[in-house]
Amino acid sequence: MHDYSKAFRLDGKVALVSGAAGGLGSEMALALASQGAKVLVTDMADGGGRATVESITKAGGTAEAFVHNVTDEAQWEASVSKAVAHFGGLDIVVNNAGIETAALLAQCTVEDFRHVLDVNVTGTFLGIKHAVRAMSPGGRAGKGGSIINMSSVAGLMGVTAHAAYCASKGAVRLLSKSAAVECAALGTGIRVNSIHPAIVPTAMGKGLLQNFVDLGLAPDYAAAEAAILALHPSGFGEPSDVAGAVLYLASDLAKWVTGAELSVDGGAAAA
């Protein structure tokens, strides 16, 4: 009989979480560390990254902060090198760093559109690329592993005034599937999956609601919140709901799961 008693334990594993200075990323880093992983917390916001590390160490975990712009390939190389050199390997990479912009299609600038795709898509591509290089047989870590890419429910359905964001998260969804198939076909031992959260009341989630007000699509924040809440049959989520999904995909419980898209959305995509 399979022993499920320590199913989510990550003892001896090393994780890298991008965009982990706050919000969902910080909670993911805390969750991974709570189950024994050593975590490299990366973000452009150095202060926030160090705050996440402080929370992890206070709870008895092991973590280090690293300043990291996910659109810069050299910085990805440096981040992966840091994880391997400092912690002795790399088993889990969570491509969480992302941004959103709100604009009606007719008003969305090419510059804003490109910037969202650069961070959300190119940043994720680079994270996958350098994780695969390190985790594959013969790489600096070389033991395989789990790559978890943060897409969104907006990568599964359209959202008014968020064309750039939807396009970027849809791209992350299929990028993840392509990488999963390739990694499996090449026998790398690397699994690649995407997570698709709906609204979680982090700073980014609240900002998305405020966007509807700013664009005149809702009379005030309360009205925007009520309208979007109505699209979530089980209500808004919490950071721990998304972090729990990360733990599952990072753990050996998910060793036969690759190329999957996990909706963590209170039923929003199904409604």
Secondary structure, 3 states (H helix, E strand, C coil): CCCCCCCCCCCCCEEEEECCCCHHHHHHHHHHHHCCCEEEEEECCHHHHHHHHHHHHHCCCEEEEEECCCCCHHHHHHHHHHHHHHHCCCCEEEECCCCCCCECCCCCCHHHHHHHHHHHHHHHHHHHHHHHHHHCCCCCCCCCEEEEEECCHHHCCCCCCEHHHHHHHHHHHHHHHHHHHHHHHCCCCEEEEEEEECCCCCHHHHHHHHHHHHCCCCCCHHHHHHHHHCCCCCCCCCHHHHHHHHHHHHCHHHCCCCCCEEEECCCCCCC
